[in-house]
Amino acid sequence: MLPYESPSQCCGCGACVSYCPTNALTLEEDADGFLYPVCDEQLCMRCGLCRCVCGMTKPVEHTPLAVYAATERDEAQLACSTSGGMFAALATLMLEQGGLVFGASLDDSLEPVHRSIASVAELPLLQGSKYVQSAIGSTYEEARIALDAGQAVLFSGTPCQIAGLYGFLRGKEYERLVTLDLICHGVPHARFFRDYRAYLEESAGEPVVDFKFRDKSSGWGLRGKVTYRQADGSTRDEILLGDQCSYYDLFLHGEFYRESCFACPFACQHRPADITVGDFWGIEALHPEWMQDQGGPFDPKRGISSLIVNSPVGQRWFEQLKPRLVWKESTFEAAARRNLQLTQSPQRSPRQEEVRALYRTGGYAALNRFALDRLLEEGPVTP
């Protein structure tokens, strides 16, 4: 049996696969590249545990307790962070207390995977946005083993990945667990990102050895950075501008999101995690008095986060975080003004089927031509 009835009910987190007592379930790519559970009926006992642990069907009772605009005080961590450095600040606090931190990373092959770290020196592995779905792998089980041993754990991810963790834990409460979910636009599949990297390599004639979906070296905004290895062994960087990059255009139009993204039960104020973080887009217009040029504490060039406290656990950790942050209390309405994912699921692109068919027949090169033509005609989508 399968834990879902339609693709819109499966986020691909793999909680069901990890929990299956007979290993009857595996995650496999469908024709479009998205991971879904596949059942070996000869191994399946039809026990129903896969459906019991599915986080997509669990109601979320959290309602925001407080909302803040915030920036990390640590300059080095802030420079490596996508926006205001909230994940880095919370992760550092957890690691200093001897805990484990779980989050999305790009592995040695630049494949998006979830992993754990145990030291601040490893923190850069998890920092920065990943505009692609990470494979949870065995991290739910690793987190449970650590928690059962009495170790503190910070688990970060998309809202559906956090819901998957709670489903996997089967309602058992852990005093030393804190969770953090991201204000998520939606997730393309790993094959899409893999094909994009291959296209970059073919175009440049050089292998890609590093990739950052967001780079703040020239300010806060939507721009990335790809690093190539040259023939002499040295590396060179290329900045990917949001208004000139096909991957960003296709991502923001939502043409390669999972079906579950368009019916996301967590795209609202009721979030599964203890803390929600993301960019505080539009804060310059909403709170101009908080900007440095008006005598306020925030420099928008360095990034400003929205931090939403959803539970008493989140509130306790925020109290510990306060000395590490520059912060101002705001409102959920202000945070959601330019983060529509806090109020509604992403809208399906009217050209989705056309674009996916183009991908199937022409590969990423055809998508690149399509997206760059669209950027010239229509301009970029505002995140």
Phi, psi and omega in degrees: 000158177250152183280002182218162181256334178219155181304332180292347181262002183239124179265355179076020183289331178088011178301320180296320180296316181293330186269340186304121185288343181248007182056037181281342183254139172225153175268126179225152179287139171275187185298333181266356177104358181274142181276130175222151176294139173238135186254132170271102187297336179288335179266338186290131177265356183056041180281340178082003181297329179299323178284329179295326185266356181294119182285344183291341183256001183270127178293147178250125184260352180297139169232139185309131176270329180195153180228136183227151161264134187207154177220139176294138178282332182290113186297320182293316179293322180298321181295329181271354185265158181292314181233256185265002174082025183294318178299316182298319180296314181291320179297318179298317178300316179295315182294323178295337178265010176084014182271176174255148178236130178246140178189180182278142181215162168259125183282190184298337178263009182065026173273139182282118182222153170274145178205171178248155172229156183233004181215155179296330179299334180272354187305320179304337179298332184253351183283155175093151179291151173231103182274058181193152181284130177270148177277122181294326179059229183260014189290332175298315179294319178299318180295318180295318179299316180296316180295318179296334178275000178090009180274145177283146183222133166251121179243121181244154179170188174291161180304319181292329176291323177292318177299323176297320177299312180297323176297317179298325180281354174056039175081358178290129182267136179237121182296333186259018176256131170231139183240150181224122175248160186257148171287103195258130176285330191137164186232120167288164180274162185296327180297323179299314178293323179297317179292327176296315178299318179297322177295317178299317181295317180294320181292322183273338186071022182219146179288144174276125182246349176203152181212133175236123180290334177224132180230127184257014184299334178241023175119172183278126180167190183264091174208146182241187179210130176245139180246127180251151171261125182273170185300329182274004178095346178282170179242157174222147181254146174229127179278134178257108181280135184302328182270007179226013187244124182295323182298314179297320181298312181293324178295311184290334174281350176072025186278353178230030173278158172295158176299324181295335180296326182282352176228039187293121179284353184253003179277067184196187181281348180268094187260147181285334187271165177291327181223139175245136179227156176182182176289142174266070181299139177082007184295332181299325179275326183284321182227063183299332181292346179270355182278150184300325181290350175249015179087009181271182187270351189252138173252108184297339179293339185259357177096139179225131182262152163263128180236118183247122179268122187252348187209165174301325176299314178299322180295320179296318180290326178295322178300322177289330182284333190312316181297340182270356189238155159261124188213154174221140179281134181235209180226159177296321180299320179292317180296327183275350185304315179248006174244079185297341179294349175275355181230341182201156175291156176298150179274139179290133177294134177295346181255014185303309183296321177299315183291319179293323177295322177298320178296317181295325185267329186242358180070191184291332180301320178293321177297319181299315178298315180300311184293319180293324175297318180295320178299320178294322184278319189248343184082171184283156173279138178276127181291000000 
